[in-house]
Amino acid sequence: MRAATIAQLKKELQHRSGDEILGLCLRLARFKKENKELLTYLLFEAGHEEGYIEAVKQEMDQQFNEINTDSFYYIKKSVRKILRAVKKYIRYSGNKETEIQLLLYFCEKLKAFKPSIKNNTALINLYQRQVDFIKKRIPLLHEDLQYDYGVILEELTP
């Protein structure tokens, strides 16, 4: 079975009643955790972006504290897992400012992490890719925000 296009889905949803759409949304949320998380963001967090950012930062702090530091293998796996989660939360928001704030915070946490990431090439490369990605995204923001985030980014640049 092939999935319908967004345009086809939109056209079909316009012909459905509010109760039918509600039922479809609830059924969709039942099948995948990401669908439920996205629906939660849209219903409860979208209007409170600052609170959402703080909640994601707290979760990041907790995940960084739980990293097994016995070897760099475990550190790399954990850092990649954290980054995947952060990217997922960024996708939910869709806000460019939120994206840059969360990625800057991730880079700050990674740079301050003990043992130092300077002892591992893979972690240095991961860090550098995120810094480069942020550099590309900053020009898309308002001028005042560009300056503010540019200053923070300069502190993070090795």
GIVEN-V742040 format. One record per pair of residues at least 12 apart in sequence whose C-alpha atoms are under 10 Angstrom apart, sorted by the first residue. I is the first residue (numbers start at 1). J is the second residue. Records with the same first field share a line. If there is no record, write none. Layout:
# GIVEN-V742040
I = J / J
This chain:
# GIVEN-V742040
25 = 39
26 = 39
34 = 88 / 89 / 92
35 = 92
37 = 88 / 89 / 92
38 = 88 / 89 / 91 / 92 / 93
39 = 92
40 = 92
41 = 89 / 92 / 93
42 = 92 / 93
45 = 93
46 = 92 / 93
49 = 93 / 95 / 97 / 98
50 = 98
52 = 89 / 93 / 98
53 = 89 / 90 / 93 / 98 / 99 / 101 / 102
54 = 102
56 = 85 / 86 / 89 / 90 / 102
57 = 86 / 101 / 102 / 105 / 106 / 109
59 = 82 / 85 / 86
60 = 79 / 82 / 83 / 85 / 86 / 102 / 105 / 106 / 109
61 = 82 / 105 / 106 / 109
63 = 78 / 79 / 81 / 82
64 = 78 / 79 / 82 / 106 / 109 / 110 / 113
65 = 113
66 = 78
67 = 79 / 82
69 = 114 / 115
70 = 115
71 = 115
72 = 115 / 117 / 119 / 120 / 122 / 123
73 = 120 / 122
75 = 115 / 117 / 120 / 123
76 = 117 / 120 / 122 / 123 / 126
77 = 123
79 = 106 / 110 / 123 / 126 / 127
80 = 123 / 126
82 = 106
83 = 102 / 103 / 106 / 107 / 126 / 130
86 = 99 / 102 / 103 / 106
87 = 99 / 102 / 103
89 = 102
90 = 102 / 103
96 = 137 / 138 / 140 / 141
97 = 137 / 138 / 140 / 141 / 142 / 145 / 146 / 149
99 = 134 / 137 / 138
100 = 133 / 134 / 135 / 137 / 138 / 141 / 149 / 153
101 = 134 / 149 / 152
103 = 130 / 131 / 133 / 134
104 = 130 / 131 / 134 / 149 / 152 / 153 / 156
105 = 152
106 = 127 / 130
107 = 126 / 127 / 128 / 130 / 131 / 134 / 153 / 156 / 157
108 = 127 / 152 / 153 / 155 / 156
110 = 123 / 124 / 126 / 127
111 = 123 / 124 / 127 / 156 / 157 / 158
124 = 158
127 = 156 / 157 / 158
128 = 156 / 157 / 158
131 = 153 / 154 / 156 / 157 / 158
132 = 153 / 157
134 = 149 / 150 / 153
135 = 149 / 150 / 153 / 154
138 = 150 / 153
